[in-house]
């Protein structure tokens, strides 16, 4: 199984390491030819406007949007969530995103999160994080803070988190992406 990690900005090496820890083969994605023979794709955090400009410059925006629209498994963290929720970017999640929703860099924080269906808390690291003020069908919230802000969601083949699971030693979100989203898509394709 080959999982690509968009390698234009952000915590690329950390995501590549997580993919390896989950038993899959990671591949950095820098241009459209790198998309060949992928089974899934991770879009890391960074600065969403900059990543979008780089996607356009590297001629990756339209191919990625096409993949998302055709049911390709994609996992976006932080800025990846923003790009997947923006209709003008990748349009992969039916929800309303609030960029830098928790404030500036100095308002970054860490907290324990309750994930729907998981028995053990997940340590969330939020860095200039966005959030979803709402999700609409067929999207569903996986993690909602006490104040109602949605910080993890899934819509069919798209998984998003406001926080950075790649900055922890906990592989559960990456493993969830591989086991619950990528693997079933491979089964359906064969």
JOKADA-V324585 format. One record per pair of residues at least 24 apart in sequence whose C-alpha atoms are under 10 Angstrom apart, sorted by the first residue. I is the first residue (numbers start at 1). J is the second residue. Records with the same first field share a line. If there is no record, write none. Layout:
I=J / J
This chain:
1=25 / 26 / 37 / 38 / 39 / 40 / 178 / 182 / 183 / 186
2=26 / 27 / 37 / 38 / 39 / 40 / 41 / 182
3=27 / 28 / 29 / 35 / 37 / 38 / 39 / 40 / 41 / 42 / 73 / 74 / 178 / 182
4=28 / 29 / 30 / 34 / 35 / 36 / 37 / 38 / 39 / 40 / 41 / 42 / 43 / 74
5=29 / 30 / 35 / 40 / 41 / 42 / 43 / 44 / 74 / 75 / 76
6=30 / 31 / 34 / 35 / 41 / 42 / 43 / 44 / 45 / 51 / 55 / 60 / 76 / 80
7=31 / 42 / 43 / 44 / 51
8=43 / 44 / 46 / 50 / 51 / 52 / 54 / 55 / 58
9=43 / 44 / 45 / 46 / 47 / 48 / 50 / 51 / 54 / 79
10=43 / 44 / 45 / 46 / 47 / 48 / 51 / 77 / 78 / 79 / 80
11=43 / 44 / 45 / 46 / 77 / 164 / 166 / 167
12=42 / 43 / 44 / 45 / 46 / 166
13=44 / 166
14=44 / 164 / 165 / 166 / 167 / 168 / 169
15=42 / 43 / 44 / 77 / 164 / 165 / 166 / 167 / 171 / 174
16=42 / 166
17=166 / 171
18=165 / 166 / 167 / 168 / 169 / 170 / 171 / 172 / 173 / 174 / 175
19=166 / 171 / 174 / 175 / 177 / 178
21=169 / 170 / 171 / 174 / 175
22=171 / 172 / 174 / 175 / 176 / 178 / 179
23=175 / 178
24=175 / 178
29=60
30=54 / 55 / 58 / 59 / 60
31=55 / 57 / 58 / 59 / 60 / 63
32=58 / 59 / 60 / 61 / 62 / 63 / 64
33=60
34=60
35=60 / 63 / 64 / 67
38=72 / 73
39=72 / 73 / 74 / 178 / 182 / 183 / 185 / 186
40=67 / 72 / 73 / 74 / 75 / 157 / 177 / 178 / 181 / 182 / 183 / 185 / 186
41=67 / 68 / 72 / 73 / 74 / 75 / 76 / 158 / 177 / 182
42=73 / 74 / 75 / 76 / 77 / 80 / 158 / 159 / 160 / 174 / 177
43=74 / 75 / 76 / 77 / 78 / 79 / 80 / 81 / 83 / 84 / 160
44=75 / 76 / 77 / 78 / 79 / 80 / 81 / 161 / 164 / 166
45=76 / 77 / 78 / 79 / 80 / 81 / 82 / 83 / 127 / 128 / 129 / 161 / 162 / 163 / 164 / 166
46=77 / 78 / 79 / 80 / 127 / 128 / 129
47=78 / 79 / 80 / 82 / 83 / 99 / 100 / 128
48=78 / 79 / 80 / 81 / 82 / 83 / 89 / 99
49=79 / 82 / 83 / 89
50=79
51=79 / 80 / 83
52=79 / 80 / 83 / 88 / 89 / 90
55=89
56=89
61=89 / 90
62=89 / 90
63=90
64=89 / 90
65=89 / 90 / 91 / 92
66=90 / 91
67=92
68=92 / 93 / 157 / 158
69=157
70=157
71=156 / 157 / 158 / 185
72=156 / 157 / 158 / 181 / 182 / 185 / 186
73=156 / 157 / 158 / 159 / 177 / 178 / 180 / 181 / 182 / 183 / 184 / 185 / 186
74=156 / 157 / 158 / 159 / 160 / 177 / 178 / 181 / 182
75=154 / 157 / 158 / 159 / 160 / 161 / 173 / 174 / 177 / 178 / 181 / 182
76=152 / 158 / 159 / 160 / 161 / 162 / 163 / 164
77=129 / 130 / 151 / 152 / 159 / 160 / 161 / 162 / 163 / 164 / 165 / 166
78=126 / 127 / 128 / 129 / 130 / 131 / 151 / 152 / 160 / 161 / 162 / 163 / 164 / 165
79=128 / 129 / 130 / 160 / 161 / 162 / 163
80=130 / 159 / 160 / 161 / 162
81=129 / 130 / 131 / 132 / 151 / 152 / 153 / 158 / 159 / 160 / 161 / 162 / 163
82=129 / 130 / 131 / 132 / 160 / 161 / 162
84=158 / 159 / 160
85=132 / 135 / 160
92=139 / 154 / 155 / 156 / 157 / 158 / 159 / 160
93=135 / 136 / 137 / 138 / 139 / 140 / 153 / 154 / 155 / 156 / 157 / 158 / 159 / 160
94=132 / 134 / 135 / 136 / 137 / 138 / 139 / 140 / 153 / 154 / 155
95=131 / 132 / 133 / 134 / 135 / 136 / 137 / 138 / 139 / 140 / 141 / 150 / 153 / 155
96=131 / 132 / 133 / 134 / 135 / 136 / 150
97=130 / 131 / 132 / 133 / 134 / 135 / 150 / 151 / 162
98=129 / 130 / 131 / 132 / 133 / 134 / 149
99=128 / 129 / 130 / 131 / 132 / 162
100=127 / 128 / 129 / 130 / 131 / 162
101=128 / 129 / 130 / 131 / 132 / 133 / 149 / 162
102=126 / 127 / 128 / 129 / 130 / 131 / 149
103=127 / 128 / 129 / 130
104=128 / 129
105=129
109=163
110=163 / 164
111=163
113=143 / 144 / 145 / 151 / 152
114=142 / 143 / 144 / 145
115=141 / 142 / 143 / 144 / 151 / 152 / 153 / 173
116=141 / 142 / 143 / 144 / 152 / 153
117=142
118=142 / 172
122=165 / 168 / 170 / 172 / 173
123=163 / 164 / 165 / 167 / 168 / 169 / 170
124=151 / 161 / 162 / 163 / 164 / 165 / 166 / 167 / 168
125=162 / 163 / 164 / 165 / 166 / 167 / 168
126=151 / 161 / 162 / 163 / 164 / 165
127=162 / 163 / 164
128=162 / 163
129=161 / 162 / 163 / 164
130=161 / 162 / 163
131=160 / 161 / 162 / 163
132=160 / 161 / 162
154=181
156=180 / 181
157=181 / 182 / 184 / 185
158=182
